[in-house]
């Protein structure tokens, strides 16, 4: 199945007109013709089967012929708050792979040791959309605007609250001992220079539990992906 994404389509939609860029891709690149069937998701848990009625590379129009509800295949909610990496490609790699595995929400957090403080949210959204389509998922993860670390932990976050840091700490917990199946989990992942001692102290004061992701010292994007995979494994 080849999956298309359109955020504007709903269960009430009868016809859909693709923009010029997508129309050109459908007609010129994929060589789709009138009466061909396209599979479209709105990223909100629905799959739409649509028949092309006008195959124009400037304005491709389809008619919705079937709607299926496609709930996400996991019953937990995972929110990873992760600092942007100095190399933007590594951050995009994390977003792509996390979406393929299964994640619900991502927040870029700006920390004391962050080397990158500006990100292009529109590009990151496109990375996530592409990964959702490639992995045949029908629920689009939410990516939030960047936020300062202190402001993030002062928000109301529910469920298991975790912080993965590299400081020597005999009180760190294994993630599997903190996360319960089918619940909401928020995990903080720091920048290349790790969280500052002050940030760790503030997080602990806000009831965040220090966790270990293993014996190895991991890059930011690797730590984020390990956390996503572990939560998925815990919920199997």
C-alpha positions as CSV (number, residue, x, y, z in Angstrom):
1,X,0.0,0.0,0.0
2,X,1.2,3.5,-0.8
3,X,-0.1,6.0,1.7
4,X,-0.9,9.7,1.2
5,X,-1.4,12.3,3.9
6,X,-3.8,15.1,4.0
7,X,-4.7,16.8,7.2
8,X,-7.9,18.5,5.9
9,X,-9.8,15.3,5.0
10,X,-12.5,14.2,7.4
11,X,-15.2,11.5,7.6
12,X,-17.6,14.1,6.1
13,X,-15.4,14.7,3.0
14,X,-16.8,13.6,-0.3
15,X,-14.2,14.9,-2.7
16,X,-10.6,16.1,-2.2
17,X,-8.4,18.3,-4.4
18,X,-4.7,17.8,-4.0
19,X,-2.4,20.9,-4.2
20,X,-0.2,21.4,-7.3
21,X,2.9,19.8,-5.8
22,X,1.1,16.6,-4.7
23,X,-1.0,16.5,-7.9
24,X,2.2,16.6,-10.0
25,X,3.7,13.8,-7.9
26,X,0.6,11.6,-8.3
27,X,0.1,12.2,-12.0
28,X,3.6,12.8,-13.4
29,X,5.8,10.8,-11.0
30,X,3.5,7.9,-10.0
31,X,1.6,7.9,-13.3
32,X,-1.7,7.5,-11.7
33,X,-4.8,7.8,-14.0
34,X,-8.5,8.4,-13.6
35,X,-10.3,5.5,-11.8
36,X,-7.1,4.5,-10.0
37,X,-7.5,4.2,-6.2
38,X,-5.4,6.2,-3.7
39,X,-5.1,5.4,0.0
40,X,-5.1,8.6,2.2
41,X,-4.8,9.2,5.9
42,X,-5.5,12.4,7.9
43,X,-3.1,11.3,10.6
44,X,-6.1,11.1,13.0
45,X,-6.7,7.3,12.9
46,X,-8.6,7.1,9.6
47,X,-7.9,5.5,6.2
48,X,-9.7,6.9,3.2
49,X,-9.9,5.0,-0.1
50,X,-10.4,7.4,-2.9
51,X,-10.9,7.1,-6.7
52,X,-9.2,9.6,-9.0
53,X,-11.9,11.4,-11.0
54,X,-9.6,14.1,-12.5
55,X,-6.0,13.2,-13.1
56,X,-4.5,16.6,-13.7
57,X,-0.9,17.4,-12.7
58,X,-2.2,20.8,-11.6
59,X,-5.3,19.8,-9.7
60,X,-5.8,16.1,-9.0
61,X,-9.3,15.5,-7.7
62,X,-10.4,12.3,-6.0
63,X,-13.8,11.0,-4.7
64,X,-13.9,9.2,-1.4
65,X,-15.4,5.8,-1.7
66,X,-14.6,4.2,1.6
67,X,-13.6,5.2,5.1
68,X,-12.0,2.9,7.7
69,X,-11.2,3.7,11.3
70,X,-7.6,2.6,12.1
71,X,-6.8,3.1,15.7
72,X,-3.1,3.1,16.7
73,X,-1.8,-0.4,17.5
74,X,-0.6,0.5,21.0
75,X,-2.7,1.5,24.0
76,X,-0.1,3.6,25.9
77,X,0.9,7.3,25.4
78,X,4.5,8.1,25.0
79,X,5.9,11.7,25.1
80,X,9.6,12.2,24.6
81,X,11.0,15.6,25.5
82,X,14.4,15.7,23.8
83,X,17.0,18.4,23.2
84,X,17.8,19.2,19.6
85,X,21.2,17.8,18.5
86,X,24.0,20.0,17.2
87,X,23.8,18.0,13.9
88,X,20.3,18.5,12.7
89,X,20.4,15.3,10.7
90,X,20.7,13.2,13.9
91,X,17.5,14.8,15.3
92,X,15.6,14.1,12.1
93,X,16.9,10.5,12.2
94,X,15.4,10.2,15.7
95,X,12.1,11.6,14.6
96,X,11.9,9.3,11.6
97,X,12.8,6.1,13.5
98,X,10.7,7.0,16.6
99,X,7.6,7.5,14.3
100,X,8.3,4.2,12.7
101,X,8.4,2.4,16.0
102,X,5.5,4.2,17.7
103,X,5.4,7.5,19.6
104,X,2.6,10.0,20.4
105,X,4.3,13.3,21.2
106,X,7.7,15.0,20.9
107,X,8.8,18.2,22.4
108,X,12.2,19.8,21.6
109,X,13.6,21.1,25.0
110,X,16.2,23.8,25.2
111,X,18.7,23.1,28.0
112,X,21.7,24.8,29.6
113,X,24.1,22.7,27.5
114,X,22.1,22.8,24.3
115,X,24.3,23.7,21.3
116,X,21.3,24.1,18.9
117,X,18.5,26.4,20.0
118,X,16.7,27.1,16.8
119,X,14.9,24.4,14.8
120,X,12.7,24.5,11.7
121,X,9.5,23.0,12.9
122,X,7.9,22.8,9.5
123,X,10.7,20.6,8.2
124,X,10.5,18.3,11.3
125,X,6.7,18.0,10.7
126,X,7.4,16.8,7.1
127,X,9.9,14.3,8.4
128,X,7.3,12.8,10.7
129,X,4.6,12.8,8.0
130,X,6.9,10.9,5.7
131,X,7.8,8.4,8.3
132,X,4.2,7.8,9.2
133,X,3.3,7.1,5.6
134,X,6.3,4.9,5.0
135,X,5.5,2.8,8.1
136,X,1.8,2.6,7.2
137,X,0.6,4.3,10.4
138,X,-2.6,6.3,10.5
139,X,-2.0,8.5,13.6
140,X,0.5,11.4,13.2
141,X,2.7,12.0,16.2
142,X,2.4,15.6,17.6
143,X,5.5,17.7,17.6
144,X,5.4,20.8,19.8
145,X,7.2,24.2,19.6
146,X,10.6,24.2,21.3
147,X,10.4,25.1,25.0
148,X,12.9,25.9,27.7
149,X,13.7,23.0,30.0
150,X,12.4,24.9,33.1
151,X,9.2,25.8,31.5
152,X,8.6,22.3,30.3
153,X,9.0,20.7,33.8
154,X,6.8,23.3,35.3
155,X,3.9,22.2,33.0
156,X,1.4,19.7,34.2
157,X,2.5,16.3,32.9
158,X,0.7,13.1,33.9
159,X,1.7,9.5,34.2
160,X,5.2,8.2,34.7
161,X,7.7,11.1,34.6
162,X,11.3,10.1,33.9
163,X,14.7,11.8,33.3
164,X,17.5,10.0,31.6
165,X,20.8,11.6,32.6
166,X,24.5,10.6,32.6
167,X,25.5,11.6,36.2
168,X,26.7,8.8,38.4
169,X,23.7,8.0,40.6
170,X,23.1,4.8,42.5
171,X,19.4,5.7,42.7
172,X,18.7,5.4,39.0
173,X,15.9,3.0,38.1
174,X,15.6,0.7,35.1
175,X,13.0,2.0,32.8
176,X,11.0,-1.3,33.0
177,X,10.7,-0.8,36.8
178,X,9.1,2.7,36.4
179,X,6.8,2.3,33.4
180,X,3.6,0.4,33.6
181,X,1.9,-1.0,30.5
182,X,-1.0,1.0,29.0
183,X,-0.1,4.3,30.8
184,X,1.2,7.7,29.8
185,X,4.9,8.2,30.1
186,X,7.1,11.3,29.6
187,X,10.8,10.9,29.3
188,X,13.4,13.7,29.3
189,X,16.4,13.2,27.1
190,X,19.2,15.8,27.3
191,X,21.7,17.4,24.8
192,X,25.2,16.2,23.9
193,X,26.6,17.8,27.1
194,X,23.8,16.2,29.2
195,X,21.5,18.0,31.6
196,X,23.2,20.4,34.0
197,X,23.3,19.3,37.7
198,X,20.9,22.2,38.4
199,X,18.4,20.9,35.8
200,X,18.6,17.4,37.2
201,X,17.9,18.7,40.7
202,X,14.9,20.8,39.4
203,X,13.5,17.8,37.6
204,X,13.8,15.6,40.7
205,X,12.0,18.3,42.7
206,X,9.1,18.0,40.2
207,X,8.9,14.3,40.9
208,X,10.8,13.1,37.8
209,X,12.3,9.7,38.4
210,X,16.0,9.2,37.3
211,X,16.3,6.3,34.9
212,X,19.1,4.3,33.3
213,X,19.0,3.3,29.6
214,X,21.9,0.9,30.0
215,X,25.6,0.9,30.7
216,X,26.7,2.6,27.5
217,X,27.0,6.4,27.2
218,X,24.6,7.1,24.4
219,X,24.2,10.0,22.0
220,X,21.1,12.1,22.4
221,X,19.3,10.6,19.4
222,X,20.3,7.1,20.3
223,X,19.1,7.5,23.9
224,X,15.8,8.8,22.6
225,X,15.3,5.9,20.3
226,X,16.3,3.4,23.0
227,X,13.7,4.9,25.3
228,X,11.0,4.6,22.6
229,X,11.9,1.0,21.9
230,X,12.0,0.0,25.6
231,X,8.6,1.5,26.2
232,X,7.3,-0.4,23.2
233,X,8.8,-3.6,24.5
234,X,7.4,-3.1,28.0
235,X,3.9,-2.8,26.5
236,X,4.1,-6.0,24.3
